[in-house]
Amino acid sequence: MKPRRDDRSGQRGPQAMGDLVAGLMARSGYAQVQSADALQEAWSKAAGDAFAAHSRAGNINRGKLEVWVENSAISQAISFQKREILKQLQTALPDRRIEEIRIKVGRIN
C-alpha cells in the first residue's frame, strides 16, 4: 500500500500580492466604498451637472438602480431623460448590469 499524501496539511504556500490586497480590501469594506464612489461618479456623468447636483445614486438591486432626488420636479425631469441616462450608465458600468432606474424623492445628503 502506498503512503497517503495529505494535501490538507494546513500549510499554505505563498499567496499572490493581488490576492492579499483583494482580501484585505474585502475585509475592510474599502471595495464597497470604492464601488459606491464609482457608481456615483458614473451617475453624475450620465445625468449631467444639472441633475447630479440634486440627486445621488443609491444601491443596485436585481438590476435596478435606485436614485434619490431632492424633489418631484427633479424626479420628473430625470424621468424624461431616463433612457439616455440608462444607456450611458450601461456603457460606463457594464459589469453592474443596470437594467432600470428607479427614482425616489428624499434627502440626498
Order of alpha helices (4+ residues) and beta strands (2+ residues): alpha-alpha-alpha-beta-beta-alpha-beta
